[in-house]
Amino acid sequence: MRNVTLLGATGSIGTSTLDVLRRHKDEFKLHAVVASSSVDKMVAIVQEFKPERVAMHNEKSAQELSKRLKDSGLYAEVLAGAQGVEEVAGDGAADVVVGAIVGAAGLKPVIAAVRTGCVIALANKEALVMSGQIFFEAVKKYGAKVLPVDSEHSAIFQCLPYEAQTNLGYCDLKQANVNKILLTGSGGPFRDSPLESLKTVTAAQATAHPVWSMGPKISVDSATMMNKGLEFIEARYLFNATDDDIKVVIHPQSVIHSMVSFTDGAILAQLGQPDMRTPIAVALGFPQRITSGVDMLDFEKLSELTFRTPDFVRYPCLKLAMQASKSGQGATTCLNAANEVAVDAFLHSKIGYLDIATVVDGVLQKVNVGSLSSIDEVLDTDRQAREIAKSIVGAL
């Protein structure tokens, strides 16, 4: 029996993780769960899985949850606030910590988990975008292991040899005879829309992904392809790759989740349904395979698999992310912070869809940050970038 702590239990990744765990109650025990403010969902999780500890980032929600559990005759230790979240993440009782808190808010809890030396099933790409080198230095220092949950990085992981899989962050792609990592993306809901029409895109349109079922922030990131830009940076750190080792390819059908080409001309690809339960099951079960509840592909029903090169005019956020990757850790931290502020502003109708790239570019132009050497420096840079992004949003 392996103990699991789930950070971000009520989001889309958290919900999918619970579904996988539900199928393997003889193999996994849900030790602790963390959420932001969704009290109703947390009550249901405690009722079904009976975790020992829960933490809510929102302190009022934590108080309400504690009362609701007591009134329902349920028991779990309830912790509150950022400190409570970090305490649960780093309590050392979990064999596996699933890091699924969206955005920069997930960084410190995941680092706390790393310091316990456990397995990190990482869905929070922002943790690596912000602190990649620092993150993996901590992984090495504390003897933790990282397994990717992002569908694309899980696909790449599955295509690599075992020696690389068990040494993420420090694997040798040349020794593995890797020629290129081919990072696929759907292109989002506007890949075929006239460029002129992007000026009037609404939040409802941007969050209606044609293939994947995701939360609002990541859905907007998929539309702008900032999500692919963040994944590009994440792939660099996960697989110890250079920018030139990775190529982004648009694949509208989202059947091939990514590929790896090798020096002998062979290309390995991981195919499957667009369902996050597959990469979650891969991370939870590694090195074994466990059931996920996902239906098998029916190749007789696949009409076509198509590919195209990303258009940076249509996807300026992707270009900005790739440029930031070349500039270093400070730039990628600013990129992520600016994007989070801009997407939130767009979702609340404060700026237009095309303004997201304008805000991100404006922050990158104004902040001149080199290398970062500590989590405190990362968080300070993140704070500065957010302040600048908010001022740009206010001026639009």
C-alpha positions as CSV (number, residue, x, y, z in Angstrom):
1,M,0.0,0.0,0.0
2,R,1.4,3.4,-1.1
3,N,0.4,6.6,0.6
4,V,-0.6,9.5,-1.8
5,T,-0.9,13.2,-1.1
6,L,-2.9,15.1,-3.7
7,L,-2.2,18.8,-4.1
8,G,-5.0,20.5,-6.1
9,A,-7.6,17.8,-5.4
10,T,-10.6,19.7,-6.8
11,G,-9.3,20.8,-10.2
12,S,-9.4,18.8,-13.4
13,I,-6.1,16.9,-12.7
14,G,-7.1,16.3,-9.1
15,T,-10.5,14.9,-10.2
16,S,-8.8,12.6,-12.7
17,T,-6.3,11.5,-10.1
18,L,-9.1,10.5,-7.7
19,D,-10.8,8.5,-10.4
20,V,-7.6,6.5,-10.9
21,L,-7.1,6.0,-7.2
22,R,-10.7,4.9,-6.9
23,R,-9.9,2.0,-9.2
24,H,-6.9,0.9,-7.0
25,K,-7.9,1.2,-3.4
26,D,-6.0,-2.0,-2.6
27,E,-2.8,-0.4,-3.9
28,F,-3.0,3.3,-2.8
29,K,-4.2,5.1,0.3
30,L,-5.1,8.8,0.0
31,H,-3.2,10.2,2.9
32,A,-3.9,13.9,2.4
33,V,-5.6,16.4,0.1
34,V,-5.1,20.1,-0.6
35,A,-7.5,22.5,-2.3
36,S,-8.1,26.2,-2.6
37,S,-11.7,26.9,-1.5
38,S,-14.1,24.2,-2.9
39,V,-15.6,23.0,0.4
40,D,-18.4,20.8,-1.1
41,K,-15.9,18.9,-3.2
42,M,-13.6,18.4,-0.2
43,V,-16.4,17.1,2.0
44,A,-17.2,14.5,-0.7
45,I,-13.5,13.5,-1.0
46,V,-13.2,13.1,2.8
47,Q,-16.4,11.0,2.9
48,E,-15.2,8.7,0.1
49,F,-11.4,8.4,0.6
50,K,-11.1,9.2,4.3
51,P,-7.7,11.1,4.2
52,E,-6.0,11.8,7.5
53,R,-5.2,15.4,6.7
54,V,-6.7,18.1,4.5
55,A,-5.6,21.7,3.9
56,M,-7.4,24.6,2.3
57,H,-5.5,27.6,1.1
58,N,-8.5,29.9,1.8
59,E,-8.7,30.1,5.6
60,K,-12.5,30.8,5.7
61,S,-13.1,27.8,3.5
62,A,-10.9,25.7,6.0
63,Q,-13.1,26.9,8.9
64,E,-16.3,26.0,7.0
65,L,-14.8,22.6,6.0
66,S,-13.9,21.8,9.6
67,K,-17.5,22.6,10.7
68,R,-19.0,20.6,7.9
69,L,-16.9,17.5,8.6
70,K,-17.8,17.7,12.3
71,D,-21.5,18.1,11.5
72,S,-21.3,15.1,9.2
73,G,-19.5,12.9,11.6
74,L,-16.4,12.8,9.5
75,Y,-12.9,13.3,10.7
76,A,-9.7,14.7,9.2
77,E,-7.2,17.1,10.5
78,V,-7.9,20.4,8.8
79,L,-5.1,22.9,8.2
80,A,-5.5,26.4,6.7
81,G,-3.6,28.9,4.6
82,A,-0.4,28.7,2.6
83,Q,1.5,27.5,5.7
84,G,-1.0,24.7,6.2
85,V,-0.8,23.7,2.6
86,E,3.0,23.5,2.8
87,E,2.9,21.5,6.0
88,V,0.6,18.9,4.5
89,A,2.7,18.7,1.3
90,G,5.9,18.2,3.2
91,D,4.8,16.1,6.2
92,G,6.8,13.1,4.9
93,A,4.0,10.6,5.2
94,A,3.4,10.2,1.5
95,D,5.2,7.8,-0.9
96,V,3.8,9.8,-3.8
97,V,2.8,13.5,-4.0
98,V,0.8,14.6,-6.9
99,G,1.5,18.2,-7.7
100,A,-1.6,19.6,-9.4
101,I,-2.0,23.1,-8.0
102,V,-2.4,25.4,-10.9
103,G,0.2,28.2,-11.4
104,A,2.8,29.7,-9.2
105,A,0.9,28.9,-6.1
106,G,2.0,25.3,-6.5
107,L,5.7,26.0,-6.3
108,K,6.4,26.1,-2.6
109,P,4.2,23.1,-1.7
110,V,5.9,21.0,-4.4
111,I,9.3,22.1,-3.1
112,A,8.2,21.1,0.4
113,A,7.3,17.7,-0.9
114,V,10.6,17.3,-2.7
115,R,12.4,17.8,0.6
116,T,10.8,14.7,1.9
117,G,12.5,12.6,-0.7
118,C,9.3,11.1,-2.1
119,V,8.1,10.5,-5.7
120,I,6.7,13.7,-7.2
121,A,4.1,13.1,-9.9
122,L,4.3,16.6,-11.4
123,A,1.4,18.2,-13.2
124,N,2.3,21.7,-12.1
125,K,4.5,22.9,-15.1
126,E,4.9,26.3,-13.6
127,A,7.1,24.9,-10.8
128,L,9.7,24.0,-13.4
129,V,9.2,27.1,-15.5
130,M,9.9,29.2,-12.5
131,S,12.6,27.2,-10.7
132,G,13.8,24.4,-13.0
133,Q,17.5,24.3,-12.1
134,I,16.8,25.1,-8.4
135,F,14.0,22.5,-8.4
136,F,16.2,19.7,-9.7
137,E,19.1,20.6,-7.4
138,A,16.7,20.0,-4.5
139,V,15.5,16.8,-6.1
140,K,19.1,15.5,-6.2
141,K,19.9,16.8,-2.7
142,Y,16.9,15.1,-1.1
143,G,16.8,11.9,-3.2
144,A,13.4,12.6,-4.6
145,K,12.1,11.2,-7.9
146,V,10.1,13.2,-10.5
147,L,7.6,11.6,-12.9
148,P,5.7,13.8,-15.4
149,V,1.9,14.0,-15.4
150,D,1.5,16.5,-18.3
151,S,0.3,14.4,-21.2
152,E,3.1,15.5,-23.6
153,H,5.9,15.0,-21.1
154,S,4.5,11.7,-20.0
155,A,4.5,10.7,-23.7
156,I,8.1,11.7,-24.1
157,F,9.0,9.9,-20.9
158,Q,7.4,6.7,-22.1
159,C,9.4,6.9,-25.4
160,L,12.7,7.2,-23.6
161,P,14.9,4.3,-22.3
162,Y,14.6,3.2,-18.6
163,E,18.0,4.8,-17.8
164,A,16.6,8.2,-18.8
165,Q,13.2,7.7,-17.2
166,T,14.8,7.1,-13.8
167,N,17.1,10.1,-13.9
168,L,14.9,13.0,-15.0
169,G,16.5,16.3,-14.7
170,Y,19.9,14.8,-15.3
171,C,19.4,12.3,-18.1
172,D,21.8,12.2,-21.0
173,L,19.9,12.5,-24.3
174,K,23.0,11.9,-26.3
175,Q,23.8,8.7,-24.5
176,A,20.2,7.7,-25.2
177,N,20.8,8.4,-28.9
178,V,18.0,11.0,-29.0
179,N,17.9,13.2,-32.1
180,K,14.9,15.4,-31.3
181,I,12.0,15.7,-28.9
182,L,8.8,16.4,-30.9
183,L,6.4,18.2,-28.6
184,T,2.9,18.1,-30.0
185,G,0.0,20.5,-29.3
186,S,-3.6,20.8,-30.7
187,G,-3.3,24.4,-31.7
188,G,-6.4,25.2,-29.6
189,P,-9.8,26.4,-30.8
190,F,-8.6,29.2,-33.0
191,R,-6.0,27.4,-35.1
192,D,-8.1,27.8,-38.3
193,S,-9.8,31.1,-37.4
194,P,-9.1,34.2,-39.5
195,L,-6.5,36.3,-37.7
196,E,-8.8,39.3,-37.8
197,S,-11.4,37.4,-35.7
198,L,-9.0,37.0,-32.8
199,K,-9.6,40.6,-31.8
200,T,-13.1,39.8,-30.6
201,V,-12.5,36.4,-29.0
202,T,-14.4,36.0,-25.7
203,A,-13.5,34.0,-22.6
204,A,-16.3,31.5,-23.3
205,Q,-14.8,30.9,-26.8
206,A,-11.2,30.6,-25.5
207,T,-12.2,28.1,-22.8
208,A,-14.1,25.8,-25.3
209,H,-11.2,23.5,-26.2
210,P,-12.0,21.3,-29.2
211,V,-10.5,18.1,-27.7
212,W,-9.4,18.4,-24.0
213,S,-11.6,19.0,-21.0
214,M,-9.6,21.4,-18.8
215,G,-9.9,24.3,-16.4
216,P,-10.3,27.9,-17.6
217,K,-6.7,29.0,-17.2
218,I,-5.0,26.1,-19.0
219,S,-7.8,26.3,-21.7
220,V,-6.8,29.9,-22.5
221,D,-3.2,29.0,-22.4
222,S,-3.9,26.2,-24.9
223,A,-5.7,28.7,-27.2
224,T,-2.7,31.1,-27.1
225,M,-0.3,28.2,-27.2
226,M,1.4,29.7,-24.1
227,N,0.7,26.3,-22.6
228,K,3.0,24.8,-25.2
229,G,5.6,27.4,-24.5
230,L,5.5,26.6,-20.8
231,E,5.7,22.9,-21.7
232,F,8.7,23.7,-24.0
233,I,10.5,25.1,-21.0
234,E,9.3,22.3,-18.7
235,A,10.7,19.7,-21.2
236,R,14.1,21.4,-21.2
237,Y,14.4,20.9,-17.5
238,L,12.7,17.4,-17.2
239,F,14.8,15.9,-20.0
240,N,18.0,17.9,-19.5
241,A,17.6,19.2,-23.0
242,T,18.7,22.3,-24.9
243,D,16.3,24.6,-26.8
244,D,17.5,23.0,-30.1
245,D,16.7,19.5,-28.8
246,I,13.0,20.3,-28.8
247,K,10.6,21.0,-31.7
248,V,7.0,22.1,-31.3
249,V,4.5,20.5,-33.8
250,I,0.8,21.2,-34.1
251,H,-1.3,18.0,-34.2
252,P,-5.0,18.9,-34.2
253,Q,-6.3,15.5,-33.4
254,S,-4.4,15.2,-30.1
255,V,-4.0,11.4,-30.6
256,I,-0.2,11.5,-30.7
257,H,0.7,13.1,-27.4
258,S,4.4,13.6,-28.3
259,M,7.3,11.8,-30.0
260,V,11.0,11.2,-29.8
261,S,13.2,10.8,-32.8
262,F,16.5,8.8,-32.5
263,T,19.8,9.0,-34.3
264,D,19.1,5.8,-36.3
265,G,16.0,7.4,-38.0
266,A,13.4,5.8,-35.8
267,I,10.6,7.8,-34.2
268,L,8.7,6.6,-31.2
269,A,5.3,8.1,-30.5
270,Q,2.8,7.6,-27.6
271,L,-0.8,7.5,-28.8
272,G,-3.9,7.4,-26.8
273,Q,-7.2,9.0,-26.0
274,P,-7.0,12.7,-24.9
275,D,-7.7,11.8,-21.3
276,M,-5.4,12.8,-18.4
277,R,-6.1,9.6,-16.5
278,T,-3.5,7.8,-18.7
279,P,-0.5,9.9,-17.8
280,I,-1.7,10.0,-14.2
281,A,-1.8,6.2,-14.1
282,V,1.6,6.0,-15.7
283,A,3.1,8.2,-13.0
284,L,1.3,6.4,-10.1
285,G,2.1,2.9,-11.4
286,F,5.7,3.4,-12.7
287,P,7.5,1.2,-13.5
288,Q,4.4,-1.0,-13.7
289,R,1.3,-0.3,-15.8
290,I,-2.0,0.1,-14.0
291,T,-5.6,0.5,-15.3
292,S,-6.8,4.0,-15.8
293,G,-10.4,3.6,-17.0
294,V,-9.5,5.1,-20.4
295,D,-10.9,3.4,-23.5
296,M,-8.4,2.1,-26.0
297,L,-8.0,3.9,-29.3
298,D,-9.9,2.3,-32.2
299,F,-7.6,2.8,-35.2
300,E,-10.4,1.8,-37.6
301,K,-12.2,5.0,-36.5
302,L,-9.3,7.3,-36.9
303,S,-9.8,9.3,-40.1
304,E,-6.5,11.1,-40.2
305,L,-3.5,12.3,-38.3
306,T,-2.2,15.7,-39.5
307,F,0.7,17.9,-38.5
308,R,1.7,21.5,-39.1
309,T,4.3,24.1,-38.1
310,P,3.2,26.7,-35.5
311,D,2.5,30.2,-36.9
312,F,4.1,32.8,-34.6
313,V,1.8,35.5,-35.9
314,R,-1.2,33.5,-34.7
315,Y,0.7,32.3,-31.6
316,P,2.9,35.2,-30.3
317,C,2.8,33.8,-26.8
318,L,4.6,30.6,-28.0
319,K,7.3,32.7,-29.5
320,L,7.7,34.8,-26.3
321,A,8.0,31.6,-24.3
322,M,10.7,30.2,-26.5
323,Q,12.6,33.5,-26.4
324,A,12.3,33.6,-22.6
325,S,13.7,30.0,-22.5
326,K,16.9,31.2,-24.2
327,S,17.2,34.1,-21.8
328,G,17.2,32.0,-18.6
329,Q,15.4,31.4,-15.3
330,G,14.6,35.0,-14.5
331,A,12.9,35.5,-17.9
332,T,10.8,32.4,-17.6
333,T,9.7,33.3,-14.1
334,C,8.6,36.7,-15.4
335,L,6.9,35.1,-18.4
336,N,4.8,32.8,-16.2
337,A,3.9,35.6,-13.8
338,A,2.9,38.0,-16.5
339,N,0.8,35.3,-18.3
340,E,-1.1,34.4,-15.1
341,V,-2.0,38.0,-14.5
342,A,-3.0,38.6,-18.2
343,V,-5.1,35.4,-18.4
344,D,-6.9,36.3,-15.2
345,A,-7.6,39.8,-16.6
346,F,-8.9,38.3,-19.8
347,L,-11.2,35.8,-18.0
348,H,-12.6,38.8,-16.1
349,S,-13.1,40.8,-19.3
350,K,-10.6,43.4,-18.3
351,I,-8.5,43.0,-21.4
352,G,-8.9,41.4,-24.9
353,Y,-7.6,38.1,-26.1
354,L,-4.7,39.6,-28.1
355,D,-3.8,41.8,-25.1
356,I,-2.5,38.7,-23.3
357,A,0.6,38.6,-25.5
358,T,0.9,42.4,-25.2
359,V,1.1,42.2,-21.4
360,V,3.6,39.3,-21.4
361,D,5.8,41.1,-23.9
362,G,5.6,44.3,-21.9
363,V,6.8,42.6,-18.7
364,L,9.6,40.8,-20.5
365,Q,10.7,44.2,-22.0
366,K,10.7,46.0,-18.6
367,V,12.2,43.4,-16.3
368,N,15.9,42.7,-16.6
369,V,16.6,39.6,-14.5
370,G,19.5,37.2,-15.0
371,S,20.0,33.9,-13.2
372,L,18.2,33.1,-9.9
373,S,19.8,31.1,-7.2
374,S,17.1,30.5,-4.6
375,I,13.4,30.0,-4.2
376,D,13.2,33.4,-2.4
377,E,14.7,35.1,-5.4
378,V,12.3,33.3,-7.7
379,L,9.3,34.4,-5.6
380,D,10.6,38.0,-5.4
381,T,11.0,38.1,-9.2
382,D,7.5,36.6,-9.6
383,R,6.1,39.4,-7.4
384,Q,7.9,42.1,-9.3
385,A,6.7,40.8,-12.6
386,R,3.1,40.6,-11.4
387,E,3.1,44.2,-10.2
388,I,4.4,45.3,-13.7
389,A,1.8,43.1,-15.4
390,K,-1.0,44.6,-13.4
391,S,0.1,48.1,-14.2
392,I,0.1,47.2,-17.9
393,V,-3.3,45.7,-17.7
394,G,-4.6,48.8,-16.0
395,A,-3.2,51.0,-18.8
396,L,-4.8,49.0,-21.6
